[in-house]
Amino acid sequence: MEGVTLIETHTLEALINEVRGLKETVVTTISELKETKKPYLTPQDVMQITGFGKTWINDNKQFIGFTTVGGCLRFKRKDVEAYMEQNYFKTKSPRRK
């Protein structure tokens, strides 16, 4: 049996706002996932990932790996990530007794 449910206006508005917020979160998350799946990166993308400037990227592009397409510099995401990982140094923390 189906019935009619009464709900207060402010409760309904709050629910609608929560759904809108959830929708915005989903759209943003999908956009971010698409961005992280992008296999080829511009120098600006590499700058965002590494935190380094354009000069550093230009000076180190041959160590990272790159290509030029139509005169535009492009990097493989996996090469940038591998370069950063291979140059990451971490000391072992001393054992505590």
C-alpha positions as CSV (number, residue, x, y, z in Angstrom):
1,M,0.0,0.0,0.0
2,E,1.3,3.4,-1.0
3,G,0.7,6.5,1.1
4,V,1.4,10.1,1.2
5,T,4.1,11.4,3.4
6,L,4.1,15.0,4.7
7,I,7.5,16.6,5.2
8,E,8.2,20.1,6.5
9,T,9.4,22.6,3.9
10,H,12.7,23.4,5.7
11,T,13.5,19.6,6.0
12,L,12.8,19.1,2.2
13,E,14.9,22.2,1.3
14,A,17.8,20.9,3.5
15,L,17.6,17.5,1.8
16,I,17.6,19.1,-1.7
17,N,20.7,21.2,-0.7
18,E,22.4,18.0,0.5
19,V,21.7,16.3,-2.8
20,R,23.0,19.3,-4.8
21,G,26.1,19.3,-2.7
22,L,26.6,15.6,-3.3
23,K,26.1,16.1,-7.1
24,E,28.8,18.8,-7.1
25,T,31.2,16.5,-5.2
26,V,30.6,13.7,-7.7
27,V,31.1,16.0,-10.7
28,T,34.3,17.4,-9.2
29,T,35.6,13.9,-8.3
30,I,34.9,12.6,-11.9
31,S,36.7,15.6,-13.3
32,E,39.7,15.0,-11.1
33,L,39.8,11.3,-12.0
34,K,39.7,12.1,-15.7
35,E,42.6,14.6,-15.1
36,T,44.7,12.0,-13.3
37,K,44.1,9.5,-16.1
38,K,45.5,11.9,-18.8
39,P,48.6,10.0,-20.1
40,Y,50.4,13.0,-21.6
41,L,51.1,16.1,-19.7
42,T,51.9,19.7,-20.6
43,P,54.8,21.5,-18.9
44,Q,52.2,23.3,-16.8
45,D,50.8,19.9,-15.6
46,V,54.3,18.8,-14.7
47,M,54.8,22.0,-12.8
48,Q,51.6,21.2,-10.8
49,I,52.7,17.6,-10.0
50,T,56.3,18.4,-9.1
51,G,56.1,21.8,-7.7
52,F,59.0,22.9,-9.9
53,G,59.1,25.8,-12.3
54,K,59.3,25.9,-16.1
55,T,63.1,26.4,-16.0
56,W,63.7,23.3,-13.9
57,I,61.4,21.2,-16.2
58,N,63.1,22.4,-19.3
59,D,66.6,21.7,-17.7
60,N,65.5,18.2,-16.7
61,K,63.3,17.1,-19.5
62,Q,65.9,14.8,-21.0
63,F,66.1,12.9,-17.7
64,I,62.4,12.7,-17.3
65,G,61.6,11.7,-20.9
66,F,59.6,13.9,-23.3
67,T,58.3,14.3,-26.8
68,T,57.3,17.3,-28.9
69,V,54.0,17.1,-30.8
70,G,53.3,20.0,-33.1
71,G,56.1,21.9,-31.5
72,C,54.5,21.4,-28.0
73,L,56.4,19.7,-25.2
74,R,54.7,16.7,-23.7
75,F,55.6,14.3,-20.9
76,K,54.2,10.9,-20.1
77,R,52.6,10.9,-16.6
78,K,54.2,7.6,-15.7
79,D,57.7,9.0,-16.6
80,V,57.2,12.1,-14.4
81,E,56.1,9.9,-11.5
82,A,58.9,7.4,-12.0
83,Y,61.5,10.2,-12.2
84,M,60.2,11.7,-8.9
85,E,60.2,8.3,-7.2
86,Q,63.7,7.3,-8.4
87,N,65.1,10.6,-7.0
88,Y,63.2,10.3,-3.7
89,F,65.5,9.7,-0.7
90,K,64.3,8.6,2.7
91,T,66.5,7.7,5.6
92,K,65.5,4.9,7.9
93,S,64.3,6.2,11.2
94,P,66.4,5.0,14.2
95,R,64.9,2.2,16.2
96,R,63.4,3.2,19.5
97,K,63.9,1.1,22.5
